[in-house]
Amino acid sequence: PVPWPLIDDMLGHAIEVKKDCTTFWAR
């Protein structure tokens, strides 16, 4: 639902999304 590869959410957490947009890693 979000572009890749790295995105900052409102909470300030770094979200890394795979290009398949299915599996993402949230820190």
Secondary structure, 3 states (H helix, E strand, C coil): CCCCCEEECCCCCEEEECCCCCCEEEC
